[in-house]
Amino acid sequence: MRTPRHLSSFCVVSLALLGVGCEPSASPVTSREGAVLEEKKDRAVGDVRLYCETTQDGSYFELKQTATGFEGVVATLEYDPWDCRCIRLKREVVGQYTSCNFAASDPRIANCWRRDANGSTTKAFMASAKITRQSLVFANPIETSDQLLEVTVVNQDPGQTPRHDLSFPLNDCVAEQ
């Protein structure tokens, strides 16, 4: 009676030490964008199609593909009101969409919308655009330019914030090809 129990516990411990069944298989990642998206997919439910992060405060926007379409999420770090020493991640779903189109030249440029049962597409949409901003400093002949990704999210559902305008440096945004 004692030997089978010791044998089974030995097998369980051996398999646990070997890591059999615990480690996910490594997926082949061929680019920097792919590596960043693979890292972000670990915490997301669904496939991340667009991810933009603000490096100063850790907040981000992500567009992910779900079983029923697409979902836009804005996440911000905020202090826990009950524990001043704790910072938590607040994730807010800002829109759910039935369809998205991605630009062939740059998949970070996207338009998403939701088609309601009556055929209306005006309640919720998301659009991103690549912007080049040029600046000329007075008394200095040097002109500087930087590229941004502007993300606009409109959601007119009851209880939702009607509009979010987000701006990210283009280098802080990655998209799945």
N, C-alpha and C positions, 0 to 999 in steps of 0.2 A: 504494500500500500504506500509505503514511503518512497520507494524508488521512482515510480511514475511522476510523483509530485516534484521530486528533485530534478528529474530529467526534463520535465516541462518548464520548470523555472530556469534551468540552465539554458534551454533553447531560447526562451524569451529574452534573457539577459544577453545571450550571444548575439541574437539578431538586433537587439537595441544598440549594442556596442558597434556592430558593423554598419548600422544605419540603413538596414534594408527596409525599403518602403517609406523612409522618412524624408529623404532628399528628393526634390523635384528634379526631373531631367533638365539638363542645361540646354537652353535653346540657342541655336547659332545666331549671333548678333554680328552684323557686318559693318555697322556705322556707329558714330557717336550718338546720333538721334535714336537709333535702335536701342542702344545701351541705356539711354536715359528713359525711354519709354518702357523698356523691360523692368527697370527699377520701379517705375511708378505703377505698373500693372500689378505689382505685388499687393498693393493696398486697395486697388479699385475693383469694383464688381463690374465687369464688362471690359471691353477693349478700349484703351485710351487712344483716341485719334489725334487730339491736339492737347498740348500741355504747355502752359506759360506760367512762369514763376517770378515773383518779385523777390529779388535776392536780399533786399534790405530787411524785410519783415517775415519772409517765409510764406506769404500768402500766394495762392495760385488759382488759375482757372484751368479747368480741364473739360474737354468734350469727349465723352466716351460713347461707344456703341453698345447698346444693350439688346436684349432679346426683342424688345418692341420698337426699337428705333435708336434715338440718340438722346443723351442727357447732358446738359451743361451744369457744371458745379463751380461755385466760387467758395474757396476755403480761406479763412483768416485765422490767425493766432490771436487769442484774446485771454485776458486774465480771468481766472475762475473767480466769480464773485463770493464764493464761500470760503475759498482758501487763497489768500493773497500770494502765496509762494508758488502756486500752480498755474501753468499756462496750458490751455487746451486748444485743440483744433476745432473750429466751428465750420462745418460743411453745410452749405446752403444750395439746394437744387434750384437753379434759377430758370430752368426751362427744360421741357421734354418735347422732343421733335420727332416727327415721323420720317422726314427725309433730310438729307444733306447733300450738297454738291461741293466738291473740293476742286480747286484749280489744278490743272495738269502741270503748270509751270512751277507752282509752289503750293504744296498741300496745306500750308498754314493758312492760306486764304480760303475761307469756307463760308457758305451760306446754308443755314438750316431753318426749317419751318415745320409747323405742325398743321396738318390738314384735319379739320374737324369733320364730324359725321355729315354736316350740311354742306361740306365743300369749302368752307371758309378757311383762309390761311392767315388771318390778321391777328389772332390772339397771342401767338408766341413765335418769335423768330430770333436768330442769332446771325450776325454777320461779322466777319473779320476782314481787315484791309491792311495792306502794307503801305506805310507812310514814310516818306523821306523828308526829314525836317532839316532845313538849312538855316544856319545862324551866321550873322556877320556882326562882329563886335566893333563898336565905335572906336575910332582911332587905331584900328588894327586891320591891316589888309587881309588877314587870314580868315577864310570862310570855313566854318565847320559844318559837318552834316552827320546825322545819325538816322538809323532806320528803326521804326517802331512798328509794332503790330497793334492796331486799334481793334478792340473787340466790343461790339455793341450787342447787348442782350435786352430784348423787350419781352415782357410777360404781362399780359393784361388779365390774367386769371385773378379771381377774388383772393385777397389775402397775400398777394405777391408784391414785391417791389416792382413798380412798373418798368423801370429802366436802369440798366447798369452800363456805364461807359468805363471800360478798362483800357489801360495803355501799358504795353510791355516793350522793353528793348527786344528787337528782333532776334538777337542771339540767345535770349532767355526762353524762346519758344521752339518747341520741336513738334513734328507731326509725323504720323505714320504714312509712309509712301503708298 
